[in-house]
């Protein structure tokens, strides 16, 4: 489990991160990739479903 004070490294410039911090950020990116992809898919489908016409939906 991550310690609360470690979350600051996600907003730090990558060049300023230590090797252990960079490894942690890389691990978090890998772990969260499926979640990010799912969120993008949900957003895509919401935009498609918001279309007023069938043609608009098909185009989206």
C-alpha angles and dihedrals in degrees: 000000000000119000112239094240091058095070092082090075091071091070097040121102109268093231089060095054122104117236091258092049091049090051089051092050091048090050091050091050091052093047094048098043094092090048091050091048091050091050091052091050092050090050091048092052093046090054091049093047092049091065114113096216138042089240091054090049092049092049092050 
